[in-house]
């Protein structure tokens, strides 16, 4: 914990702190970023003659300690390319425009894709691999980052993915949509959702509940001293919070009984287990309204929008949102926010927030869009017939593939034994009745990281590359992003008839799906093996 000692003339207003931090760190730091540090007791908020302020020396000390720790952690490894960490990029930059239409585990940041696809060279990247008008492939397309960046750079691109929902997200990002019609559909659905909400007792319940909860949190959890004591471990957070939650529970129980709020859940399905009854009712309502929309591209965007909304409305704690543990139906102590938080009883707030955000992001990307073609198709990349798939879905792109072939690949294959790619979006698969292809995933979490699992992974990735080679130009360039802690990629390259001609090592510090620890990964550059 940093020192909170400061001098009287050391206080600066929060807007000034934002400007100072921006200059000090050489990257944008907003007032919201400063507010985050205050909220989590990383620095203290002061009152300077009625103006919210922070201590400059305390702020500087925080940033210096954080920077020293991060650099010390990675500077020991001279093979790492620090520039490829993109640590100078803000979260707004790494999640720019459509890249944050929907959460996705394992997503690489757009700056990494841009680095290898664009026309610049530097001390590490000594030649240009792709140019405007080229055609590239991402055989593990995920949420479509490669396709979006290819469009920005004037490069045609094809994506394939075994998950139908992944291809839906990717295509929503790159499809041109009638924005006025989309906004009309959103407004109509929002109105009907609000009418439904007001016809229930939810509004009165939530108003009464939040008033009681805010008062309780202010009394027992809101002080800087409490948060600091938690960080310094001078009080038993677990025992104290357990006691306070127990104190608040009679209030909660009385309110749910007064307003007739059902908390019933069961193990019959994902939806009935992880969503409270009032939330499920709203989800079904909005889903049916979406299915009634006549324009397919608008339906797809609305589907992704509702999926993003429902992900934030699962009956779980804030800290367990990415990895579900147990359903939460009552107020709970939140280790992320240092106070008592509550489960969600309605999707109205998040639907409204994400509706505006989705429209804004689509508009932002429309200003950058180039007149190039991108498409993601659903299928097993080990066996998919790209020519046939494109001929059926985008004949113009099929012709590009036929005449000029693929200049290369930029992709991040699944990491062995890390993620079940269908299960991470199980809620969407169930609500929209999408078919699942879990058995076709390569290296899923459920198979673990045993020797047999690693062997199967090597065979699977090699088969993908072999299938892709029939579409590749002679002097192709393949870039695969991997955390290869088991040293599997030399064997993969050999089995695919390729050779690793270069490795770009980078620390991973900025991720769109946050996790606790930084790690390093390799960008393998592969070309055709020659005798």
Secondary structure in CASP SS format (residue, H / E / C, confidence):
PFRMAT SS
TARGET T0000
AUTHOR 0000-0000-0000
METHOD secondary structure of the structure
MODEL  1
X C 1.00
X C 1.00
X C 1.00
X C 1.00
X C 1.00
X C 1.00
X C 1.00
X H 1.00
X H 1.00
X H 1.00
X E 1.00
X E 1.00
X E 1.00
X H 1.00
X H 1.00
X H 1.00
X H 1.00
X H 1.00
X H 1.00
X H 1.00
X H 1.00
X H 1.00
X H 1.00
X H 1.00
X H 1.00
X C 1.00
X C 1.00
X C 1.00
X C 1.00
X C 1.00
X H 1.00
X H 1.00
X H 1.00
X H 1.00
X H 1.00
X H 1.00
X H 1.00
X H 1.00
X H 1.00
X C 1.00
X C 1.00
X C 1.00
X C 1.00
X C 1.00
X E 1.00
X E 1.00
X E 1.00
X E 1.00
X C 1.00
X C 1.00
X E 1.00
X E 1.00
X E 1.00
X E 1.00
X E 1.00
X H 1.00
X H 1.00
X H 1.00
X H 1.00
X H 1.00
X H 1.00
X H 1.00
X H 1.00
X H 1.00
X H 1.00
X H 1.00
X H 1.00
X H 1.00
X H 1.00
X H 1.00
X H 1.00
X H 1.00
X H 1.00
X H 1.00
X H 1.00
X C 1.00
X C 1.00
X C 1.00
X C 1.00
X E 1.00
X C 1.00
X H 1.00
X H 1.00
X H 1.00
X H 1.00
X C 1.00
X C 1.00
X C 1.00
X C 1.00
X C 1.00
X H 1.00
X H 1.00
X H 1.00
X H 1.00
X C 1.00
X C 1.00
X H 1.00
X H 1.00
X H 1.00
X H 1.00
X C 1.00
X C 1.00
X C 1.00
X C 1.00
X C 1.00
X C 1.00
X C 1.00
X C 1.00
X C 1.00
X H 1.00
X H 1.00
X H 1.00
X H 1.00
X H 1.00
X H 1.00
X H 1.00
X H 1.00
X C 1.00
X C 1.00
X C 1.00
X C 1.00
X C 1.00
X C 1.00
X C 1.00
X C 1.00
X C 1.00
X C 1.00
X C 1.00
X C 1.00
X C 1.00
X C 1.00
X C 1.00
X C 1.00
X C 1.00
X E 1.00
X E 1.00
X E 1.00
X E 1.00
X C 1.00
X C 1.00
X C 1.00
X C 1.00
X C 1.00
X C 1.00
X H 1.00
X H 1.00
X H 1.00
X H 1.00
X H 1.00
X H 1.00
X H 1.00
X H 1.00
X C 1.00
X C 1.00
X C 1.00
X E 1.00
X E 1.00
X E 1.00
X E 1.00
X E 1.00
X E 1.00
X C 1.00
X C 1.00
X H 1.00
X H 1.00
X H 1.00
X H 1.00
X H 1.00
X H 1.00
X H 1.00
X H 1.00
X H 1.00
X H 1.00
X H 1.00
X C 1.00
X C 1.00
X C 1.00
X C 1.00
X H 1.00
X H 1.00
X H 1.00
X H 1.00
X H 1.00
X H 1.00
X H 1.00
X H 1.00
X H 1.00
X H 1.00
X H 1.00
X H 1.00
X H 1.00
X H 1.00
X H 1.00
X H 1.00
X H 1.00
X H 1.00
X H 1.00
X H 1.00
X C 1.00
X C 1.00
X C 1.00
X H 1.00
X H 1.00
X H 1.00
X H 1.00
X H 1.00
X H 1.00
X H 1.00
X H 1.00
X H 1.00
X H 1.00
X H 1.00
X H 1.00
X H 1.00
X H 1.00
X H 1.00
X H 1.00
X H 1.00
X H 1.00
X H 1.00
X C 1.00
X C 1.00
X C 1.00
X H 1.00
X H 1.00
X H 1.00
X H 1.00
X H 1.00
X H 1.00
X H 1.00
X H 1.00
X H 1.00
X C 1.00
X C 1.00
X C 1.00
X C 1.00
X H 1.00
X H 1.00
X H 1.00
X H 1.00
X H 1.00
X H 1.00
X H 1.00
X H 1.00
X H 1.00
X H 1.00
X H 1.00
X H 1.00
X H 1.00
X H 1.00
X H 1.00
X H 1.00
X H 1.00
X H 1.00
X H 1.00
X H 1.00
X H 1.00
X H 1.00
X H 1.00
X C 1.00
X C 1.00
X C 1.00
X C 1.00
X C 1.00
X C 1.00
X C 1.00
X C 1.00
X C 1.00
X C 1.00
X H 1.00
X H 1.00
X H 1.00
X H 1.00
X H 1.00
X C 1.00
X C 1.00
X H 1.00
X H 1.00
X H 1.00
X H 1.00
X H 1.00
X H 1.00
X H 1.00
X H 1.00
X H 1.00
X H 1.00
X H 1.00
X H 1.00
X H 1.00
X H 1.00
X H 1.00
X C 1.00
X C 1.00
X C 1.00
X C 1.00
X H 1.00
X H 1.00
X H 1.00
X H 1.00
X H 1.00
X H 1.00
X H 1.00
X H 1.00
X H 1.00
X H 1.00
X H 1.00
X H 1.00
X H 1.00
X H 1.00
X H 1.00
X H 1.00
X C 1.00
X C 1.00
X C 1.00
X C 1.00
X C 1.00
X C 1.00
X H 1.00
X H 1.00
X H 1.00
X C 1.00
X C 1.00
X C 1.00
X C 1.00
X C 1.00
X C 1.00
X C 1.00
X C 1.00
X C 1.00
X C 1.00
X C 1.00
X E 1.00
X E 1.00
X E 1.00
X C 1.00
X C 1.00
X C 1.00
X C 1.00
X E 1.00
X E 1.00
X E 1.00
X C 1.00
X C 1.00
X C 1.00
X C 1.00
X C 1.00
X C 1.00
X H 1.00
X H 1.00
X H 1.00
X H 1.00
X H 1.00
X H 1.00
X H 1.00
X H 1.00
X H 1.00
X H 1.00
X H 1.00
X H 1.00
X H 1.00
X H 1.00
X H 1.00
X H 1.00
X H 1.00
X H 1.00
X H 1.00
X C 1.00
X C 1.00
X C 1.00
X C 1.00
X C 1.00
X C 1.00
X C 1.00
X E 1.00
X E 1.00
X E 1.00
X E 1.00
X E 1.00
X C 1.00
X C 1.00
X C 1.00
X C 1.00
X C 1.00
X C 1.00
X C 1.00
X H 1.00
X H 1.00
X H 1.00
X H 1.00
X H 1.00
X H 1.00
X H 1.00
X H 1.00
X C 1.00
X H 1.00
X H 1.00
X H 1.00
X H 1.00
X H 1.00
X H 1.00
X H 1.00
X H 1.00
X H 1.00
X H 1.00
X C 1.00
X E 1.00
X E 1.00
X E 1.00
X E 1.00
X E 1.00
X E 1.00
X C 1.00
X C 1.00
X C 1.00
X C 1.00
X C 1.00
X C 1.00
X C 1.00
X C 1.00
X C 1.00
X C 1.00
X C 1.00
X H 1.00
X H 1.00
X H 1.00
X H 1.00
X H 1.00
X H 1.00
X H 1.00
X H 1.00
X H 1.00
X H 1.00
X C 1.00
X C 1.00
X C 1.00
X C 1.00
X C 1.00
X H 1.00
X H 1.00
X H 1.00
X C 1.00
X C 1.00
X C 1.00
X C 1.00
X H 1.00
X H 1.00
X H 1.00
X C 1.00
X C 1.00
X C 1.00
X H 1.00
X H 1.00
X H 1.00
X H 1.00
X H 1.00
X H 1.00
X H 1.00
X H 1.00
X H 1.00
X H 1.00
X H 1.00
X H 1.00
X H 1.00
X H 1.00
X H 1.00
X H 1.00
X H 1.00
X H 1.00
X H 1.00
X C 1.00
X C 1.00
X E 1.00
X E 1.00
X E 1.00
X E 1.00
X E 1.00
X E 1.00
X E 1.00
X E 1.00
X E 1.00
X E 1.00
X E 1.00
X C 1.00
X C 1.00
X C 1.00
X C 1.00
X C 1.00
X C 1.00
X H 1.00
X H 1.00
X H 1.00
X H 1.00
X H 1.00
X H 1.00
X H 1.00
X C 1.00
X C 1.00
X E 1.00
X E 1.00
X E 1.00
X E 1.00
X E 1.00
X E 1.00
X E 1.00
X E 1.00
X E 1.00
X E 1.00
X E 1.00
X C 1.00
X C 1.00
X C 1.00
X C 1.00
X C 1.00
X C 1.00
X C 1.00
X C 1.00
X C 1.00
X C 1.00
X E 1.00
X E 1.00
X E 1.00
X E 1.00
X E 1.00
X E 1.00
X E 1.00
X E 1.00
X E 1.00
X E 1.00
X C 1.00
X C 1.00
X C 1.00
END
